[in-house]
């Protein structure tokens, strides 16, 4: 393709983008349209300077793709732009239950960032955790790779393997990790009694079945004499906001749990149903940067309704309704069309996460590595002992619950 044709294609794409944005802006008023036009003018000028003055003749297709991905990431770290072929593949596979490596991803700085790893998955066994960066998948650089396309690459037949290059949050040298695709099964809710008549409930994922397990655990612990509860949702990144609403309602007998709203999505409130609440005893919720989606709704609802104390680290920030918006060329943009909000502060969870009232560093994020850069993984029995009896975050929660503070 010669330069003149390239320039024509880019100019046409830019004009279409301008028309789309202007049409949207005009529907919202003249002042918004003026502001939009000003920013579009800057964008067009930058494109012109790149075309005419960059040291080498640029690949304008890459420039345009980078601009699209940058624009999407700037507003939504979970958005994806898929071309026609990629979107066809997405539609073909999105409802299939394919084996996976167990990673939940977002985009940060143009690269894939780990939100969390499903417990028991290949990614979790490899020591991958929130804020690790995926540099390549199958040798393909992830910079400007659509998020939805990356998730498709990671899926496949059970037992098949895939190589990813990882820059770990606490181990900056890139490492190649071989992950095995499996049918990931979410672990059940675990519970036990701690000292001081405190019932401890560990929640690694949320689903309608897990909500029932939480309810059963609460009722059993209360029969066993529990007077307070610790809900551990650290690294709980799987589970819809609706699952978080259902879990919060077990502990909240009244008040607003959350609400969802978007530019074209009418606000919907999720109010607590008194009939579904099963305990009024004090609660502490443990969070970290791997806490996402439904678990954030749960933590935020209890914290902002003064029903529970939140202890730990700020959560990741991921609670939204997403939709594929198709384009005339057969491609699509997958983006958030509505966000879930905290009930009192009215802050969106996706943009702000949930901030604990009591900060406490999470020892689980401090993974140790051997001389070869491989993670040192303790046995499940030792992990459980360290997590509960020796965990400083749990100790901090017990202090909060025993301090006389109303929960």
Order of alpha helices (4+ residues) and beta strands (2+ residues): alpha-alpha-alpha-beta-alpha-beta-beta-alpha-beta-beta-alpha-beta-beta-beta-beta-alpha-beta-alpha-beta-beta-beta-alpha-beta-beta-beta-alpha-beta-alpha-alpha
